[in-house]
Amino acid sequence: MESGGKGWRYGSLFFYTLCAMALFSSRVSGQIRYSIPEEMQVGSFVGNIASDLGFEPKRLVSGKARVFTTDSSEYIGLDKENGHLVIKNKIDREELCGEISACSVSFDVILENPMELYRVTVDIQDINDNSPAFLKSKIEQEISELVLIGARFPLESAVDPDVGVNALQKYTLQPTDHFKLNVQNAEDGSKNVEIVLHSPLDREKKNHHSLILTAFDGGKPQRSATLHINIIILDVNDNAPVFSQSSYKTSIVENAPKSTVVIRVSATDADESSHGIQYYFEHATPTVKALFSIDADSGDVKVTGQIDYEKHKQFKIKVKAKDHGGLTDSSEIIIDVIDVNDNKPKITIMSFSSAVSEDAAPGTVIAMINVQDLDSGDNSKISCSIDLNSPFKIISSLTNYYNLVTDSELDREQTAEYNITITAVDGGNPPLSVKEILNLKISDVNDHAPQFVQESYNAFIAENNPPSTTILTVKAEDMDWGPNAKVSYFLIDADLNGAPLASYISINSESGVVYAEKSFDYEQLKSFKMQVKAQDGGSPPLSSNVTLNIIIQDQNDNAPQVLYPVQTGASVVAEIVPRAADVGYLVTKVVAVDVDSGQNAWLSYKLQKAADRALFEVGLQNGEIRTVRQVTDKDAVKQKLTVVVEDNGQPSRSAVVSINVAVADSFPEVLSEFTDFTHEKQYNDNLTFYLVLALAVVSLLFIVSIISIISVKIYRWRQNKLFYKSGANLPVIPYYPPVYADGTLQHVYNYEMCGTTDSRMSDVKFVRPYSQNTLVSQSRVGTVQRERKEQEVDELTLEQKPPNTDWRFPPNQRPGPSGAGARPEEAGAGAGVIAGTGPWPNPPTEAEQLQAMMAAANASEATATLGPRYNLQYGPDYRQNVYIPGSTATLTANPQQQVLQQALPPPQALPPTEAPKAAQTPASKKKPTKKDKK
């Protein structure tokens, strides 16, 4: 009876476990079933779950696979290394399932990353490991001798914990001379055994009978049990007790106090000795015996143990009434247990991710929760909730199953950790509740790019810095955490002066320190910009850029360079100072530059050594060398000045230039001294090259200009030759001016002077004078020139008044063919001489007057061109004595003459082969100026 009650109790528990698993199966991702026999050894192989589910065993390891059971009993274990299910605890089907034939163990296999749930059911196959057993090995049965044939006497059935074919199959009875065996199958599958009297009993013949009842199961090998029945024949008692009800039904609340009367049963006997009826439980299980008792005399059923609804919801108890004559009657008591809200809900965390990424989308499952309440009805209705004002919510997926999911976006930078309180409340009155706290950490996601502390950086570095010099340190901060917040610094590729930026600058990727890879030269590179990228260690990485302004600071690393005077060793250059130079006379100017900048380029000049310090001085700022006193005879002809050009840097740098100065009035006087100068070759080869190149370019341009001018002149000359060819046969009337007695020369002299403009003294060259024959050969110019000028002076003659006729001479004074009958135009053919005195032999025309005026003006300009230094007085000053033919007026170099000279156009020169020229003066030899070309 004890083992049978134990099996029934575990069978009921397993039945409810199966019900709970049936609800859970709708949530699983997959289901698999195995079948094994009971009583297998620990560690025995059950099945290869990895292969059956279709994934590699390493998935069990990476997914942290584990076995979850609702009742915390683990019969099956999981070997994650090879994916096998093995026996963890020895399974006794009779202990686990009791009388339930379909016995199985269900559990869940849970995997993470991602979360997966698989339902596994292991069917436990019964083996014939239990023999049928009777509660007692011997019983005594009292039977009245007057019992009728066909009377039935129930016997205690044998119990076999096995099921199926291994369960109890049949009974045999020996001997069968008075009794035969009758076996009936009950509705619940059990077998009721009774013996039936088939022949009358005679106490006088035999007062007792011994029977052997044998029970057999269907297993292989077959097992059996025997019961020895001792039948005692009683005296006549022909009325059996009868219960008032065939079955009794009642209820009791769980946790009822002990000694509580559940129900009272009663039976009656028609015999006179009915008061001797006894009541007792028939075939009661150990559980029933532990919880209930029956008073043999009164028939009261009382509570003797702790009734728990969660374990037993109903009891069925067979009760038997027996009189003193051995007659019995049976009845059944059905007791329903009423549930009381005495169990708190139970929260089971099936799966929980202790860390979730901050970029998890709303609706991401954080935890899978199972809640249970062993109570029933409203007492088992559970509601789950979490704290308000949190970015999470709890939703119900199935009955008693909840998912904790994210309700909004997460930000680790604001909240890095959450303590989530889950509260489960049942529907009882008063309600019972339970709380579970989950600690959830928010894992960082690379969602913030590094940010530099400054929007831009300005750094200053002195030029000529040694390589690897630290320029500055940039710093960027990242709000993320861990590797996502690890900032690395890089230079953005660019070119600087045709070279990669990396050849100039480098940066420490970890500290952000910017180094100079090479020495900078301020004169080549004054400043530059670059960009630095800060990149974090996330995946994918995020970055930001910042601009660095690198400013090179100038150092005084360049000495001044003298541009003028150029110091070469090929020739001697000397500055000539006339002895009559005034104080402050500018000798020369030293021109120097410094490629540095700022105060490093401020230059000052001073004399280092000189032949006579009292004679010259140099301007401190402008480098001009001037005399400080008058030149005396004691001063040396040649002097050498050494000028030191010094900048304003710290320390300062300087350059030295030597200047040769000659104190003399003429170049030949100095020429002999040139050979004595010693030159210091202090010049820059590059500067000399550029000066030579510039001189060559200027010379080339000058030659091209000269060729162009000559080509234009030749072209015009040829055009004029063709135009005046028709007048080549005009008569030539020679003219010989008379000898005048007023002191003027009877010959006209023309001198050619050559001079230089860059020295104080020049040579003068005198050539032979022109003879009168030359004047005669040039007398033809009058006629042709007059015809060309008539149109040019028309406008001027219209504005001027005609000259007074009193100035004309009488016709008898005209010599030669210029008689009274000659035309004025022909007579004036030889009147082109501008340097004669006395009355003209024939009155000149207006064109001749204009020509004379222009000749005088040209003479004045030619003399003025020579400058104040070269005022030659070899003969009469024609500028002071230019006469207009036929007039007593004399043209002089005065302001009125300049006005007239500007009003009249200059005469155009004719080719020498077409028209004879008039007597030339120094003014007529002057090259045409820009004013003449106009």
PyMOL commands that set and color helices and strands:
alter all, ss='L'
color gray80, all
select helices_A, chain A and resi 2-24+49-53+57-62+93-97+164-166+274-276+286-291+377-380+482-485+501-503+598-601+667-674+685-723+725-727+772-777+781-792+794-799+805-807+811-813+824-830+846-865+895-903+930-933
alter helices_A, ss='H'
color red, helices_A
select strands_A, chain A and resi 30-37+45-48+66-68+76-79+84-87+104-111+116-125+138-144+152-155+168-174+179-185+191-197+208-217+224-234+242-243+247-253+261-264+267-268+278-282+292-294+300-303+314-322+328-338+346-352+355-357+365-372+382-386+392-398+401-406+417-426+433-443+451-452+456-462+469-473+476-477+487-491+495-496+499-500+505-507+513-516+527-536+543-553+561-564+574-577+586-589+591-593+603-609+616-618+624-627+638-647+654-663+882-883+890-891
alter strands_A, ss='S'
color yellow, strands_A
deselect
rebuild
show_as cartoon
